[in-house]
Amino acid sequence: MPPTALAREQLEWSPALRLTGISAREHVPPILLAGADTGGRETVLAELTEKLPEGTAFVDATAVWEVLVRAPDCSLVIVSGELVDGSADALVETLRQRHPHLPVVSLKSEALG
């Protein structure tokens, strides 16, 4: 049975809109940089931007409450120093208790004694 003109037209027709998979990069949560010292956060951001793949997303926070709100939606938390409203050590411990599978890195340096 030969195809009708309508059937041929449907076979040849290609929709302008195509559904494609979203790249894995678009689903990677941002890295959270936390610390009260703007210069310290900017230094860490510059170093990470240089080393990590292009398009890596970052968010920052200066207060403990900001970190606690944003951390669950991030892939990694980097604490570069004390925060405006609390200690870096206490924040790291809180994050490790609340989100045991979330990687948390503290760059806070200890004074040599």
C-alpha positions as CSV (number, residue, x, y, z in Angstrom):
1,M,0.0,0.0,0.0
2,P,1.7,3.2,-1.1
3,P,1.9,6.0,1.4
4,T,-0.5,8.9,1.0
5,A,0.7,12.4,0.4
6,L,-0.1,13.2,4.1
7,A,1.9,10.2,5.3
8,R,4.9,11.2,3.2
9,E,4.7,14.8,4.5
10,Q,4.6,13.5,8.1
11,L,7.6,11.3,7.5
12,E,9.6,14.2,6.0
13,W,8.5,16.7,8.6
14,S,11.0,17.4,11.4
15,P,9.9,19.5,14.4
16,A,11.9,22.7,15.1
17,L,11.8,22.0,18.8
18,R,13.7,18.9,20.0
19,L,14.0,17.6,23.5
20,T,17.6,16.8,24.4
21,G,19.2,15.7,27.6
22,I,20.5,18.5,29.8
23,S,24.3,18.2,30.3
24,A,25.5,17.0,33.6
25,R,27.3,20.3,34.2
26,E,24.0,22.1,34.6
27,H,23.1,19.8,37.5
28,V,26.2,20.3,39.5
29,P,25.4,22.4,42.6
30,P,27.6,25.4,43.4
31,I,30.5,25.5,45.7
32,L,29.9,27.6,48.8
33,L,32.7,29.9,50.0
34,A,32.2,31.0,53.6
35,G,34.1,33.6,55.6
36,A,33.8,37.1,56.9
37,D,37.1,38.2,55.2
38,T,36.2,39.4,51.7
39,G,39.8,39.3,50.6
40,G,40.2,35.7,51.8
41,R,37.1,34.6,50.0
42,E,38.2,36.3,46.8
43,T,41.7,34.7,47.0
44,V,40.2,31.2,47.4
45,L,37.7,32.0,44.5
46,A,40.5,33.1,42.2
47,E,42.6,30.0,42.9
48,L,39.6,27.7,42.5
49,T,38.4,29.4,39.3
50,E,41.9,28.8,37.9
51,K,42.0,25.1,38.8
52,L,38.4,23.9,38.3
53,P,36.5,23.5,35.0
54,E,35.1,26.5,33.4
55,G,31.5,27.2,34.4
56,T,31.9,25.9,38.0
57,A,29.4,27.9,40.0
58,F,30.2,29.5,43.3
59,V,28.1,31.2,46.0
60,D,29.4,33.0,49.1
61,A,28.3,33.7,52.6
62,T,29.6,35.8,55.5
63,A,27.3,34.7,58.3
64,V,26.7,31.3,59.9
65,W,22.9,31.5,59.2
66,E,23.7,32.0,55.4
67,V,25.9,28.9,55.3
68,L,23.3,26.8,57.1
69,V,20.6,27.9,54.7
70,R,22.7,27.5,51.5
71,A,24.8,24.4,52.4
72,P,22.2,21.7,51.6
73,D,22.0,22.9,48.0
74,C,25.8,23.0,47.5
75,S,28.3,20.4,46.4
76,L,31.0,21.5,48.7
77,V,31.5,24.1,51.5
78,I,34.8,25.8,51.9
79,V,35.3,27.8,55.1
80,S,38.1,30.4,54.6
81,G,38.0,31.8,58.1
82,E,35.8,33.1,60.9
83,L,32.3,34.3,60.1
84,V,30.7,37.6,61.1
85,D,28.5,35.9,63.6
86,G,30.3,32.8,64.7
87,S,33.4,30.7,64.7
88,A,34.6,28.6,61.8
89,D,35.3,25.6,63.9
90,A,31.7,25.6,65.4
91,L,30.3,26.0,61.9
92,V,32.3,23.1,60.5
93,E,31.2,20.9,63.3
94,T,27.6,21.9,62.9
95,L,27.7,21.2,59.1
96,R,29.3,17.8,59.7
97,Q,26.6,16.8,62.1
98,R,23.7,18.1,60.0
99,H,25.0,17.0,56.6
100,P,27.4,14.1,57.1
101,H,27.7,13.5,53.4
102,L,28.4,17.1,52.4
103,P,32.2,17.7,51.9
104,V,33.3,20.5,54.2
105,V,36.8,22.0,54.1
106,S,38.2,24.5,56.6
107,L,41.1,26.7,55.5
108,K,41.2,28.6,58.8
109,S,44.8,28.8,59.9
110,E,45.8,28.4,63.5
111,A,48.2,30.8,65.2
112,L,51.6,29.2,65.9
113,G,52.3,29.2,69.5
